[in-house]
Amino acid sequence: MSDAIREVSGLGPDDLTDEILSATTPLVLRGLAAGWPMVRAALESDRAGSDYLRRHYQGATVGAMLGPPEAGGRFFYNSDLSGFNFQPVHVKLTGVLDEIEAKRNMDPAPTVYVGSTSIDTCLPGFRQHNDLKLGQRDALASIWIGNRTRIAAHYDLPDNMAVVAAGHRRFTLFPPDQLQNLYVGPVDFNPAGQAISLVDFRQPDFARFPRFAEALRHAQSAVLGPGDALFIPSMWWHHIEALDAFNVLVNYWWRQSPDYMDTPTNALMAAFLTLRDLPPAQRKAWQEIFRHYIFEADEDTAAHIPPAARGVMAPLTADGARALRTLLLKRFNR
């Protein structure tokens, strides 16, 4: 059984503190965006919420995913993981909204989903009255629109503030250390760029995925309605289910590290190439090297080397990142 995610209430869009925005555990913020005009319109009716989006739309094409009724809203692989069970398309947002409205009374319905679309590009002016104050953070603000959908458990590198603007969503979160119990699929081939759990949360197959029962012991969950928000810390696994015929989510992503730092996923991919298939004794030796230079590195790690001679062991800067990237490209292309 999962536990409820910790909650606070009474905060508004201007009240987010650094303590909240840099936390390492999830937090539900009830009513955080209750005053947004988008939220008020959605509470009036699905049509009013849809019309509010249409008023800001100026014709930009959006990426969408279309799923058949038999998928039950689950965007996933096909039966042998050689492809996917949905069709990606590029369409007008008005067409998506029309499709959602036309199919709202079907059960099951074909699934339509617009994911991770830049608000400023798709809906100019929307954020003037529907936004959060995140201090000095340079956050990417995106919108997600669809009917009843299920998004498999995955993690994101950035911290994430997710705001439900229409409909209801069930979030199920797992701490990063539950990786081995989530039965994650291919790292380099997945529906939306991040590796996903292969477990169907609606009908878990415990015979095939027995360790998922242990993952559930560490799960945290919550159902959010219009105006509620959820802070999802970096690297926490999250499964998201949209529960209503019309759902809108606004989210903000930001990293706590400088922009010149590359994604750790590149290091993981390089490790598949260079480390994973080494003989066990060599792999264990490299594990110690990474522990020393990376995972437990501190000010003493390079203290015995003159500062001017520390090279890549010196604190990373923008210039240092550019030089290191050039060096790596030369090594990989030799």
C-alpha positions in Angstrom: 0.0 0.0 0.0 1.2 3.5 -0.8 1.3 6.3 1.7 -0.2 9.8 1.2 2.2 12.5 0.0 2.8 15.2 2.6 0.5 18.2 2.1 0.4 21.9 2.9 -2.4 24.3 2.2 -3.0 28.1 2.3 -0.1 29.0 0.0 -0.5 31.1 -3.2 1.5 31.5 -6.4 3.7 34.1 -4.7 4.4 32.1 -1.6 6.8 29.4 -2.8 10.0 29.4 -0.7 13.5 28.1 -1.5 12.9 25.4 1.1 9.9 24.1 -0.8 11.5 24.5 -4.3 14.8 22.7 -3.3 13.2 19.9 -1.2 14.3 16.3 -1.7 10.9 14.8 -0.9 7.5 15.3 -2.6 5.0 17.9 -1.4 1.3 18.5 -2.3 0.3 22.2 -2.2 -3.5 22.2 -2.1 -5.1 25.2 -3.8 -1.8 26.8 -4.8 -3.2 28.0 -8.1 -6.9 28.2 -7.1 -7.0 31.8 -8.3 -5.8 31.1 -11.8 -8.5 32.1 -14.4 -7.8 28.8 -16.2 -8.7 26.9 -13.0 -11.8 28.9 -12.4 -13.0 28.3 -16.0 -12.3 24.6 -15.7 -14.3 24.4 -12.5 -17.2 26.0 -14.3 -17.2 23.3 -17.0 -15.0 21.4 -19.4 -16.2 23.6 -22.2 -15.4 26.8 -20.4 -11.9 25.4 -19.7 -11.4 24.5 -23.3 -12.7 27.9 -24.5 -10.2 29.6 -22.2 -7.4 27.8 -23.9 -8.8 28.6 -27.3 -8.8 32.3 -26.5 -5.0 32.2 -26.1 -4.2 29.9 -29.0 -2.8 31.6 -32.1 -2.4 28.6 -34.5 0.9 27.0 -33.5 1.2 23.3 -34.4 1.6 20.9 -31.4 2.8 17.4 -31.0 0.2 14.9 -29.9 -0.1 11.2 -29.3 -3.2 9.3 -30.4 -4.0 5.9 -28.7 -6.7 3.4 -29.6 -9.6 2.7 -27.2 -8.3 -0.8 -26.4 -5.1 0.8 -24.8 -7.3 2.1 -22.0 -5.4 5.5 -22.0 -2.0 3.8 -21.4 0.7 5.2 -23.6 3.1 2.3 -23.9 5.0 -0.2 -26.1 3.5 -2.7 -28.4 3.5 -6.3 -27.4 7.1 -7.1 -28.2 8.6 -3.7 -27.3 9.7 -3.1 -30.9 7.4 -0.1 -31.2 4.6 1.8 -29.4 0.9 1.5 -29.1 0.2 5.1 -30.1 0.6 7.3 -33.2 2.5 10.6 -32.9 1.0 13.4 -34.9 1.5 17.2 -35.4 -1.8 19.0 -35.4 -3.5 22.2 -34.4 -4.5 22.5 -30.8 -8.0 23.4 -31.7 -8.2 20.0 -33.4 -7.1 18.3 -30.2 -9.7 20.2 -28.2 -12.4 19.3 -30.7 -11.4 15.6 -30.5 -11.5 15.6 -26.7 -15.0 17.2 -26.7 -16.3 14.9 -29.4 -15.2 11.7 -27.6 -16.0 12.7 -24.0 -18.9 10.4 -23.6 -17.2 7.3 -25.2 -16.1 4.5 -22.9 -13.5 3.4 -23.7 -12.5 6.4 -25.8 -9.6 6.9 -28.2 -6.9 8.7 -26.2 -5.5 12.0 -27.3 -2.6 13.6 -25.4 -0.6 16.8 -25.9 2.5 16.5 -23.8 5.3 18.9 -22.7 4.4 21.8 -25.0 5.9 25.2 -24.4 3.2 27.5 -23.1 4.8 30.7 -24.4 4.9 29.2 -27.9 1.5 27.5 -27.9 -0.6 29.9 -25.8 0.9 33.4 -25.8 -0.3 35.5 -22.9 -1.6 32.5 -20.9 1.1 33.0 -18.2 0.2 36.6 -17.7 -2.6 35.5 -15.4 -1.7 31.8 -14.8 1.8 31.5 -13.4 3.9 30.8 -10.4 6.8 32.8 -8.9 9.9 30.6 -8.6 12.4 33.2 -7.6 15.6 33.3 -9.7 15.0 29.9 -11.3 15.0 29.8 -15.1 12.1 27.3 -15.4 10.7 25.8 -18.5 6.9 26.2 -18.4 5.0 23.5 -20.3 1.3 22.5 -20.7 -0.1 19.0 -21.0 -3.7 18.4 -22.4 -5.7 15.3 -22.9 -8.5 13.0 -21.9 -8.2 9.9 -19.7 -4.5 9.0 -20.0 -2.0 6.9 -18.1 1.7 7.8 -18.2 4.1 5.0 -17.1 6.4 5.6 -14.1 9.5 7.5 -15.1 12.0 10.0 -13.6 13.1 13.4 -14.8 16.4 15.1 -14.1 15.0 18.5 -13.3 12.9 19.4 -10.3 9.2 19.6 -11.2 6.3 21.7 -10.0 3.1 20.2 -11.5 -0.1 22.2 -11.3 -3.5 20.7 -12.2 -5.4 23.3 -14.1 -8.4 21.1 -15.2 -9.7 17.7 -14.2 -8.1 15.4 -11.7 -4.9 13.4 -11.7 -3.6 10.6 -9.6 0.1 10.7 -8.9 2.1 7.7 -7.6 5.7 8.5 -6.7 8.6 6.3 -5.7 12.0 7.4 -4.3 15.0 6.9 -6.6 16.2 3.8 -4.7 13.2 1.8 -6.0 14.7 1.5 -9.5 15.3 -2.3 -9.2 11.8 -2.9 -8.1 10.1 -1.0 -10.9 11.2 -3.3 -13.8 12.3 -0.5 -16.1 12.3 -1.0 -19.8 14.9 0.0 -22.5 17.1 3.0 -21.6 17.6 4.0 -25.2 14.2 3.3 -26.7 11.1 4.5 -24.9 7.9 6.5 -25.6 9.0 10.0 -24.6 12.7 10.1 -24.0 12.9 8.6 -20.4 13.0 4.9 -19.5 9.7 3.8 -18.1 8.4 1.0 -15.8 7.0 -1.9 -17.6 4.4 -2.6 -14.9 0.8 -1.9 -15.6 -0.2 -0.1 -12.4 -3.9 -0.7 -13.1 -3.3 -4.5 -13.3 0.1 -5.4 -11.9 1.4 -8.8 -12.9 3.1 -9.8 -9.7 4.1 -13.2 -11.2 6.1 -11.5 -13.8 7.2 -8.5 -11.7 7.3 -9.8 -8.1 9.6 -7.1 -6.7 6.9 -4.5 -7.6 5.2 -5.4 -4.4 8.2 -4.1 -2.5 8.1 -0.9 -4.6 4.5 -0.3 -3.5 5.6 -0.4 0.1 7.7 2.7 -0.6 5.1 4.5 -2.9 3.5 7.8 -2.1 0.3 8.9 -3.8 -2.2 11.7 -4.1 -5.2 12.7 -6.2 -5.0 16.4 -7.2 -7.9 18.6 -8.4 -8.0 21.9 -10.2 -5.7 24.4 -8.5 -3.7 21.8 -6.6 0.1 21.4 -7.2 2.7 18.8 -6.6 6.4 19.3 -6.2 8.3 16.3 -7.6 12.0 16.3 -6.7 14.6 15.5 -9.2 15.0 11.7 -10.0 11.8 10.6 -8.2 9.8 8.1 -10.2 6.3 9.2 -10.9 3.3 7.5 -12.5 0.5 9.9 -13.6 -3.1 9.0 -14.4 -5.6 11.6 -15.7 -9.0 10.7 -14.4 -11.4 12.9 -16.2 -12.6 13.4 -19.8 -10.8 16.8 -20.0 -7.5 17.4 -18.2 -4.9 20.2 -18.3 -1.6 20.2 -16.4 0.9 23.1 -16.2 4.4 22.2 -15.1 7.7 24.0 -14.4 11.0 22.2 -14.8 14.3 23.6 -13.5 17.7 22.2 -12.6 19.7 23.1 -9.5 22.9 22.8 -11.4 24.4 25.3 -13.9 23.3 25.2 -17.5 26.8 24.2 -18.7 26.6 20.9 -17.0 25.7 18.1 -19.3 23.0 15.5 -18.6 24.1 12.6 -16.5 22.3 10.3 -19.0 25.2 10.8 -21.3 27.6 9.5 -18.7 25.3 6.4 -18.3 25.3 5.8 -22.0 29.1 6.1 -22.1 29.3 3.6 -19.2 27.3 1.0 -21.2 30.0 1.5 -23.9 33.0 1.5 -21.6 32.3 -0.1 -18.2 29.4 -2.5 -17.9 31.0 -5.5 -19.8 34.4 -5.3 -18.3 35.6 -8.4 -16.3 34.1 -8.2 -12.7 37.4 -7.4 -11.0 38.0 -4.5 -13.4 34.5 -3.2 -13.0 34.9 -3.3 -9.2 38.1 -1.3 -9.5 36.3 1.3 -11.6 33.6 1.4 -9.1 36.2 2.5 -6.5 37.5 5.1 -9.0 34.1 6.6 -9.5 33.4 6.6 -5.7 36.6 8.5 -5.1 36.5 11.0 -8.0 32.8 11.4 -8.4 30.3 10.1 -5.9 32.2 11.0 -2.7 34.4 13.8 -4.1 35.0 16.7 -1.8 37.6 19.4 -1.2 40.1 16.9 -0.1 40.0 14.8 -3.3 42.4 17.0 -5.2 43.9 18.9 -2.3 47.4 17.4 -2.8 47.5 18.7 -6.4 48.5 22.4 -7.1 45.3 24.3 -8.1 46.7 25.2 -11.5 47.4 21.5 -12.3 44.1 20.0 -11.3 42.6 19.9 -14.8 39.2 18.1 -14.8 39.5 17.7 -11.1 39.1 21.4 -10.5 35.6 22.8 -9.9 33.6 22.8 -13.2 33.1 26.2 -14.9 31.5 27.2 -18.2 35.0 27.3 -19.9 36.0 24.1 -18.3 32.8 22.4 -19.5 33.4 23.5 -23.1 37.0 22.2 -22.9 35.9 18.9 -21.5 33.2 18.5 -24.0 35.7 19.1 -26.8 38.1 16.6 -25.3 35.3 13.9 -25.1 34.2 14.5 -28.6 37.8 14.0 -29.8 38.1 10.8 -27.8 34.8 9.4 -29.1 35.6 10.3 -32.7 39.1 8.9 -32.8 
